[in-house]
Amino acid sequence: MTKHVADRWQAFSLLITGYSVSESSEFIKAVNTHFFSDRVSRIVPEDYLVMNLLIVPGVWRFNPGWDEMWKITIESMLGFVLIVDSTQPETFNEAKSLMEHFSIDDHPYIVAANKEDQSGAWPIEDLRIILDVPNDRAVVPCDVSNKGSVKNVLLRLMYKVLDEIALPDQSESEIR
């Protein structure tokens, strides 16, 4: 059973990244968010959760002025979503590099395989192998323009975050 905190609000910061900034923006727009800027938004996917979503462009590394800002951002995040275009294998190396960079300190993450329904898309298990995603991390199909698909990705990640931050000496009934 998935653990969650009830009867009180929980706010979390998550990074949304990928090779394409437009896919990240489309992903966030699909869940009717409130944009505070072109890189920060907030959603409330369930009655007890508030998610602050931070879009991190895949090309962030090429701007040396951003290094310190992203170090601070990485330290404050609870997890991240890596969006991969399943039909563009030429972007997989960059996606793998992003995943390795943001998974420092073993943050929970999920790989959202966009365009899985299109011809030429790499199968989920092949993406797991090429990106070297561990078995305890999810690789799931995701249509970044579909609200239900995006919500599913975000909720799966949030429940993973909640499972990992629950104190080991708490019983499940205390966490619910």
C-alpha positions in Angstrom: 0.0 0.0 0.0 1.3 3.4 -0.8 2.0 5.7 2.1 0.8 9.3 2.2 0.3 12.0 4.7 -3.4 12.9 5.2 -5.1 15.7 7.0 -2.4 18.2 6.2 -0.7 19.8 3.2 2.7 18.5 2.1 4.6 20.7 -0.3 7.4 19.3 -2.5 9.8 20.6 -5.1 10.5 18.5 -8.1 12.7 19.1 -11.1 11.3 18.5 -14.6 14.1 18.1 -17.2 14.9 16.6 -20.5 16.7 17.3 -23.8 13.8 19.4 -25.0 12.6 22.4 -23.0 9.3 22.4 -25.0 8.5 18.8 -23.8 9.1 19.9 -20.2 6.8 22.9 -20.6 4.2 20.8 -22.4 4.4 18.3 -19.5 3.7 21.0 -16.9 1.0 22.7 -18.9 -0.9 19.4 -19.2 -1.7 19.4 -15.5 -3.1 23.0 -15.4 -0.4 24.6 -13.3 -0.1 28.1 -12.0 3.1 29.5 -13.5 5.1 31.8 -11.4 7.7 32.2 -14.2 8.7 30.4 -17.3 10.6 27.9 -15.2 8.5 27.5 -12.0 4.9 26.4 -11.5 2.7 24.9 -8.8 0.1 22.1 -9.0 -2.2 20.4 -6.5 -2.7 16.8 -7.9 -4.3 15.5 -4.8 -6.0 17.1 -1.8 -3.0 16.7 0.4 -0.1 17.5 -2.0 1.3 20.7 -3.4 4.0 20.3 -6.0 6.4 23.0 -7.0 7.7 22.1 -10.4 11.0 23.6 -11.6 11.8 23.3 -15.3 15.5 22.7 -15.9 16.5 23.0 -19.5 18.7 20.2 -20.8 21.2 22.8 -22.1 21.7 24.3 -18.6 25.3 23.0 -18.4 26.3 25.1 -21.3 25.7 28.3 -19.4 28.5 28.6 -16.8 26.6 31.3 -14.8 23.9 28.8 -13.9 26.2 26.3 -12.1 25.8 27.7 -8.6 22.0 28.1 -9.1 21.6 24.5 -10.1 23.7 23.2 -7.3 21.3 25.0 -4.9 18.3 23.7 -6.8 19.5 20.1 -6.7 20.1 20.3 -3.0 16.5 21.4 -2.4 14.7 19.0 -4.7 13.1 15.8 -3.5 13.1 14.1 -6.9 13.0 14.7 -10.6 11.3 13.6 -13.8 13.5 13.0 -16.8 11.5 13.3 -20.0 12.9 11.3 -22.9 11.7 11.4 -26.5 11.4 7.7 -27.3 11.6 8.4 -31.0 15.0 10.3 -31.0 17.8 8.0 -30.0 20.3 10.7 -30.8 19.2 12.5 -27.6 19.6 9.5 -25.3 23.3 10.3 -24.4 22.3 13.8 -23.3 19.3 12.3 -21.3 21.6 9.8 -19.6 24.0 12.6 -18.7 21.2 14.6 -17.2 20.0 11.6 -15.2 23.5 11.0 -13.9 23.9 14.6 -12.9 20.6 15.0 -11.1 20.6 11.6 -9.4 23.5 12.6 -7.1 22.6 11.9 -3.5 20.3 9.2 -4.8 17.3 11.4 -5.3 14.1 9.5 -6.4 13.3 9.9 -10.1 11.2 8.6 -12.9 12.0 8.5 -16.6 8.9 9.6 -18.6 9.2 8.1 -22.1 7.3 10.5 -24.4 6.0 9.5 -27.8 5.9 5.8 -26.9 2.8 5.4 -29.1 4.6 6.6 -32.2 6.3 4.5 -34.8 10.0 4.3 -34.3 9.7 4.6 -30.5 12.2 2.6 -28.5 10.5 0.1 -26.2 10.5 0.9 -22.4 12.8 -2.0 -21.5 15.3 -0.9 -24.2 15.2 2.6 -22.9 16.0 1.3 -19.4 19.0 -0.6 -20.8 20.4 2.3 -22.9 19.9 4.9 -20.2 21.2 2.4 -17.5 18.2 3.0 -15.3 18.3 0.8 -12.1 15.5 -1.6 -11.6 14.2 0.3 -8.5 13.5 3.4 -10.7 10.5 3.6 -13.0 10.6 4.1 -16.8 7.0 4.7 -17.9 5.3 5.8 -21.1 4.0 9.3 -20.9 2.2 11.6 -23.3 3.4 15.0 -22.2 0.3 16.7 -23.6 -2.1 14.4 -21.7 -3.2 15.4 -18.2 -3.9 11.9 -17.0 -0.6 10.6 -18.3 1.4 13.5 -16.7 -0.5 13.2 -13.4 0.3 9.5 -13.3 4.0 10.2 -13.7 4.0 12.9 -11.0 2.0 10.9 -8.5 4.2 7.8 -9.0 7.2 10.0 -8.3 5.6 11.6 -5.2 4.6 8.3 -3.7 8.2 7.1 -4.2 9.4 10.3 -2.5 7.0 9.8 0.4 8.1 6.1 0.7 11.7 7.1 0.9 11.4 10.0 3.3 9.1 8.1 5.8 11.0 7.5 9.0 11.9 3.9 9.5 10.6 3.8 13.0 7.1 5.0 12.1 4.4 2.5 11.5 2.3 2.7 8.4 -0.7 3.9 10.3 1.3 6.8 11.7 2.2 7.9 8.2 -1.3 7.7 6.7 
